[in-house]
């Protein structure tokens, strides 16, 4: 029974981090067998939005805001590319794409996207730690009026 009491906090901590959060959003703090979730760092999100909007503003159009992978096998790695178009008059600068979970890795056009031109945002998803229906999101920080822009995907993870 004593071993169970010593191991229980570790099991809880591992369950909490099965999908690692970005440390600037939520941070898991483990101290001497206890797990606590720190408060989100709002200033950093506001700073990212301000940085993105410090450039001359422009407009963006997405090919889609939500994508459905449908049924996929547990453990599969999937990716989807969202097309972005600069519909404004100034270069579009994507300063960051921030996924809501460590299971999703972003890749995006780093150079300025000129008016009328297209860029890409790819989200790569590792389904290893999930079962059933999942919905994941990422925030796009760019020099547009209403940043961040949220994109997402869903999947039905099968055993």
Buried (B, 14 or more C-beta within 10 A) or exposed (E): EEEEEEEEBEEEBEEBEEBEBBEBBBBBEBEEEEBEEEEEBEEBBEEBBEBBBEBEBBBBEBBEEEBEBEEBEEEBEBEBEBEBBBEBEBBBBBBBBBBBBBBBBBEBBEEBBEBEEBBBBBBBBBBEBBEEEBEBBBBBBBBBEEBBBEBBBEBBBEE
